[in-house]
Every structure is written in structure tokens, then in C-alpha cells.
Amino acid sequence: MKGRARFIIGFLSPALLLYAGLVGLPLVQSFYYSMFNWRGVSPNKAFVGAKNLQTYATDPIMITAAKNQSLLLICGGLMILMFAVSIAHALLVPSKTSKVVQSIMLFPQVVSMVVVGIIWQFMLHPRYGLLISVCRSLHLPIPKDGVLGVTGWANLAVLIAFVWQAIGFYVMLFGAGLRNIDGEVIEASELDGASGWTRFRKITWPLLWSVKRVAVIYVVANVMGTFALVQLLTDAGPDNATQVFLTYMFKKGWQQNQMGQASAIAVYSFIIAMVLGAVVWRVIGRNPENPRRSSAI
Amino acid sequence: MTKFFGKLLLLVFGITIIVPFLWVLVSSLKTGNEIFASPWSLPKSPQFVNFAHAWEKGSIGANLFNSVVVTLGTLAILLPIGSMAAYVLVKYPFKGSRLILNSFMGGLMFPNFLVIIPLYLLIARLGLLNTKIGLILVYVAYSLAFTVFVLSGFFEQLPNELIEASFIDGCSHSRAFWSVMFPLAKPGILVVAIFNAIGLWNEYPLALVLAQDSNVRTLPIGIATLTNTQQYAGDWGALLAGIVIVMLPVMIIYLIFREQIQKTMLAGALKG
């Protein structure tokens, strides 16, 4: 019995110590540091309580970041879900095209986010990019500084690159969901005369509930974790127009040396992520079949 | 009709995904002038010199070496300690083992860059800023969630009788693990290794903050730095060649292990 305990401790402690020390401890400290006016490496720490948190509740760039984050979440999320469900449907028909698409669709996901950001930055480059040459040959007008230099266009570029990078994973996810649906259910619905759009709306879509939940949670995590893409595609510009929480935190902490303020941004971003996660879990956390069944009794 | 639209959708999707990669690949073999003047054409004569430029002047060669050391170093620590922990947590249940397993899983969805400030200060205080070992330790810690999650599923499936039989043969607890269970879990460990290797090879935010010095820079940091400097120096060929060096190994490994990688991604998503 004593040997067993010693064995457990011996085998578990390396992983547990590293995890607690480098993941758990910093997580707790985040909240603590947000209460100081502090330049990080210097020992001068002034307690400012919730002042940093208050400042950043009304900071204009923070509000821009919140808007950008919502744009990615809502527009990006809807685009991803719509495209992924349609493409996953189209992939069910076996063909050469579907085989090729299935093997390349995760490329944007498996290469580094750095590569994704730089590739899109190049494609949209005002002199060398692919977009400018297309526009030139079609005689379309294009902004002088390139699309990445104009507020609005730059936001659209981030959105498109975000969807392009993420979509493959969701196609795979919905593909697995569709394959899990019992073939008999589909056949029965066909006999009942439901086909095409009706069948999708009444049968397939509700049956995908567990996959939908996972997809929405992943979208939330993806959006809240957005950093490298924005950093490399637009460097959060022009003039902070494409700023998101994590790029803003990085700017405050490492480019302006304001560790306390950066921690406040991290705390907000953390709370928002948790709340969004909890909301998603509550709204689509249950099998839609269950409540109906219980209310019928 | 539906079939036609489905095919069209797949075609458009496939082209959208692949064209940016092909453009980078083809452009990496062109001269700067060709990239500018004729973006759609093939290079007149392939400029392999771009790769030499990236390798030496852009110090991609040195970055590649750092990336290999950091990735392999992380795996060398992560795989044994991760599988030890996963094994104990599922095969030796004790009071609190469920809680520990869950706290590892909690790290699965967590955007880890959120805690970068305290982590940065901690690593600085330990004197490990801008060292490979510091980056390796952080990478091990942040890869544990996924590793323990997948491997615990793997060990759970192995029958307990095997452990008991090895006890009868006179094995100690740790002997039973190293010579019986660990070898049996090899397929799972291979998948975890590939998966982590891709993630570590690509990792940017943590390295950006913890290992910025030019002598410890990994490939993603190197290529990002090169983007900022070369764009103005105008050597686009070398820059694109650098990107190819970062992305091509991952794409090849992905194509080789595609089925296992997709299966693991799905398992992680649908169970987690």
C-alpha cells in the first residue's frame, strides 16, 4: 500500500508540478497584477486597486477591440457554420474532387498562424500582391495604400483570413456529425416525402445538436484566442482599427511597458471568454429532444 | 441540380484553399521583378538562390536549428512525464484523481496567451528568459493538457489484467509501466507526438514574448522578423522561400499522417 502511494506521487509529480507552476499559478496571478500600476521588471509597484479595470472599461481602443471581437464572433461564426455545413454536405457524395478537397482542407489549419498572416498580408500587398494584379487586369479601383491601409477594408481582410484559416476544421466536424446520423432516419424521412431543404431543416439540422455545440464553443475559443493572425496581417492597424484584446494587451505590456494595464485587459478578456463559454453551454448545452419529451409527459 | 451545385461549391472551396499556397510556392522560385511584373506566370528559371539567401542572410538556417532543438527537447520531456501522469490517473484511481484529470482537461480550450504577463515575469525571475530550456519547460507545461487527455483515453482501454499479470511475474509498479504498458500505448504516443510536434513547430505567441533574442529565435519568430525587415529591403524571393521552409515540412507530415491527425482532432473535439 505504501509502495503504491509512493509510486503514484513519483509518477504524477513531474507533470503536476510543471502544470501547477507554469499554468495554474500565472492564471491566479493575472487577477492580482491587474490591481497595480506597474512597469513589470521594475520593483516599483503602486497599488491602484480596480482603477486599471475601470480605465479599460471605457478606453476607446478597448471598445474598438470589443467590436472587432464581436464581428469575428458573429459574422465569422455565421460564415463558418454556413459554409462548413454546406461543404460537409457536398463532401458526402463520393468523387475525386471530394477526395482532393478532404486532403487539402486542413492545410490552413496545420501551417503556422504566422504563415497564414504573412501569406494574406502578401496577397493584399499594395505593390506585389495578388489582389492588386487582379484589380489591375480587371480595371477595378483599389485604395492607394492597399486594402490593409483602410479601416473597414482591413477589418474585412481580417475576417476573411480568419474564416479561411478556421473553416477546414469545422467542415471535418460537421462531416463527422452527418456521417453519425442514422441512415434509416434519412430513408424514413424520404418515404414520408421530406427531401432537400425541408429534410435538412426538420431532420438533419436538429440531429446535429451536439456537433453544433462543439462548433460554437470552438468558434468562441478561436475568436478569443486571436492574436498572431492580426499581429502579422495588419499589425492591429491602420491606427488601431483592427485591434483585438490580445494584440492590445501585447502592445500595452511589451511595446509600452505597462504590465499592470495589460493585466487589466487580460482580466477582461478572460472574463468575457468564460461568460461566453457558459452562455453557449446553457443555450445549446442540452439535447433538444429531451425537454420536449419530458414536457409531453 | 443539387449535385451540380455541390460539385461547384467544392471546386470553389478547394481553389480558395490551395491558390494562396501555390502562389507562395511558385513565387518563392521567382526573382523580385517577376513577382511584381507577372504574378500569375511560372518562373522563367527557378531561383533556388532565394532559399540560400533566406538560409544565410535571413538566418532561417539558425532559426530552423533552434526550432528542431526546442520541438524535440519538448517532446523528450513531455512524452514520458505526460504518459506517466495519464497512466497513474486512470489506472491508479485515488481520492482527487478525477479532479486532477479534470483540471488538465480544463486547459484544453483555454487561450493560453491570456496568462502571458505573469508567465513572462515568472520566467524572467527564474532567469530563463531568452533561453531554450525556459521555452521548452513552458511548452511542456502548455502541451500537458492535450497530451494527458489523449493518453488517458488510450491507457483506459488497456486491460487491467495485463498489469496484474506483470505483478505476478514479479514486476514493480514502475517496471509494469515501462516494460508492459508504455510499449502497448505506442500508437497513441505516436499520434500525440505528431500532433504536439506540429503545434510546437508553429507556435508563435509564447515564443514571441519568452524567446525574442536572435540566438534563440524559432522559425515562426524568425520568419515574422524577416517579414518586417525584408519587405523594405525588397528581397521578396528570400522572404517567400523562408515561408516555404516553415510550412512545407508540416504540410508533408500532415499528408502522411492525415487519417490519424483528423481522427485525433475529432476525438478531442467531440469528447472534450
Chai-1 contact restraints between the chains, C-beta under 6 A:
chainA,res_idxA,chainB,res_idxB,connection_type,confidence,min_distance_angstrom,max_distance_angstrom,comment,restraint_id
A,F7,B,H173,contact,1.0,0.0,6.0,A-B,restraint_1
A,I8,B,V88,contact,1.0,0.0,6.0,A-B,restraint_2
A,I8,B,Y92,contact,1.0,0.0,6.0,A-B,restraint_3
A,F11,B,M84,contact,1.0,0.0,6.0,A-B,restraint_4
A,F11,B,V88,contact,1.0,0.0,6.0,A-B,restraint_5
A,L12,B,A85,contact,1.0,0.0,6.0,A-B,restraint_6
A,L12,B,V88,contact,1.0,0.0,6.0,A-B,restraint_7
A,P14,B,I81,contact,1.0,0.0,6.0,A-B,restraint_8
A,A15,B,I81,contact,1.0,0.0,6.0,A-B,restraint_9
A,A15,B,A85,contact,1.0,0.0,6.0,A-B,restraint_10
A,A15,B,L144,contact,1.0,0.0,6.0,A-B,restraint_11
A,L18,B,V140,contact,1.0,0.0,6.0,A-B,restraint_12
A,L18,B,A141,contact,1.0,0.0,6.0,A-B,restraint_13
A,Y19,B,A141,contact,1.0,0.0,6.0,A-B,restraint_14
A,Y19,B,L144,contact,1.0,0.0,6.0,A-B,restraint_15
A,L22,B,V138,contact,1.0,0.0,6.0,A-B,restraint_16
A,L22,B,A141,contact,1.0,0.0,6.0,A-B,restraint_17
A,V23,B,A141,contact,1.0,0.0,6.0,A-B,restraint_18
A,P26,B,V115,contact,1.0,0.0,6.0,A-B,restraint_19
A,P26,B,P118,contact,1.0,0.0,6.0,A-B,restraint_20
A,P26,B,L119,contact,1.0,0.0,6.0,A-B,restraint_21
A,L27,B,V115,contact,1.0,0.0,6.0,A-B,restraint_22
A,Q29,B,P118,contact,1.0,0.0,6.0,A-B,restraint_23
A,S30,B,V115,contact,1.0,0.0,6.0,A-B,restraint_24
A,S30,B,P118,contact,1.0,0.0,6.0,A-B,restraint_25
A,I87,B,F13,contact,1.0,0.0,6.0,A-B,restraint_26
A,A90,B,G6,contact,1.0,0.0,6.0,A-B,restraint_27
A,A90,B,L9,contact,1.0,0.0,6.0,A-B,restraint_28
A,A90,B,L10,contact,1.0,0.0,6.0,A-B,restraint_29
A,V93,B,G6,contact,1.0,0.0,6.0,A-B,restraint_30
A,T97,B,L10,contact,1.0,0.0,6.0,A-B,restraint_31
A,V101,B,L10,contact,1.0,0.0,6.0,A-B,restraint_32
A,V101,B,G14,contact,1.0,0.0,6.0,A-B,restraint_33
A,I104,B,I17,contact,1.0,0.0,6.0,A-B,restraint_34
A,I104,B,I18,contact,1.0,0.0,6.0,A-B,restraint_35
A,M105,B,I17,contact,1.0,0.0,6.0,A-B,restraint_36
A,V110,B,I198,contact,1.0,0.0,6.0,A-B,restraint_37
A,V110,B,V250,contact,1.0,0.0,6.0,A-B,restraint_38
A,V110,B,Y254,contact,1.0,0.0,6.0,A-B,restraint_39
A,V111,B,M247,contact,1.0,0.0,6.0,A-B,restraint_40
A,V111,B,V250,contact,1.0,0.0,6.0,A-B,restraint_41
A,S112,B,N202,contact,1.0,0.0,6.0,A-B,restraint_42
A,S112,B,P220,contact,1.0,0.0,6.0,A-B,restraint_43
A,V114,B,Y204,contact,1.0,0.0,6.0,A-B,restraint_44
A,V114,B,P220,contact,1.0,0.0,6.0,A-B,restraint_45
A,V114,B,A224,contact,1.0,0.0,6.0,A-B,restraint_46
A,V115,B,I243,contact,1.0,0.0,6.0,A-B,restraint_47
A,V115,B,V246,contact,1.0,0.0,6.0,A-B,restraint_48
A,V115,B,M247,contact,1.0,0.0,6.0,A-B,restraint_49
A,I118,B,T227,contact,1.0,0.0,6.0,A-B,restraint_50
A,I119,B,P20,contact,1.0,0.0,6.0,A-B,restraint_51
A,I119,B,V24,contact,1.0,0.0,6.0,A-B,restraint_52
A,Y128,B,I35,contact,1.0,0.0,6.0,A-B,restraint_53
A,Y128,B,F36,contact,1.0,0.0,6.0,A-B,restraint_54
A,L130,B,W23,contact,1.0,0.0,6.0,A-B,restraint_55
A,L130,B,P39,contact,1.0,0.0,6.0,A-B,restraint_56
A,S133,B,P39,contact,1.0,0.0,6.0,A-B,restraint_57
A,A176,B,L266,contact,1.0,0.0,6.0,A-B,restraint_58
A,V214,B,A269,contact,1.0,0.0,6.0,A-B,restraint_59
A,A221,B,M109,contact,1.0,0.0,6.0,A-B,restraint_60
A,M224,B,P111,contact,1.0,0.0,6.0,A-B,restraint_61
A,G225,B,P111,contact,1.0,0.0,6.0,A-B,restraint_62
A,F227,B,F113,contact,1.0,0.0,6.0,A-B,restraint_63
A,F227,B,P205,contact,1.0,0.0,6.0,A-B,restraint_64
A,A228,B,Y204,contact,1.0,0.0,6.0,A-B,restraint_65
A,L246,B,F113,contact,1.0,0.0,6.0,A-B,restraint_66
A,G253,B,I117,contact,1.0,0.0,6.0,A-B,restraint_67
A,M259,B,I117,contact,1.0,0.0,6.0,A-B,restraint_68
A,A262,B,I117,contact,1.0,0.0,6.0,A-B,restraint_69
A,S263,B,I117,contact,1.0,0.0,6.0,A-B,restraint_70
A,A266,B,L114,contact,1.0,0.0,6.0,A-B,restraint_71
A,F270,B,L114,contact,1.0,0.0,6.0,A-B,restraint_72
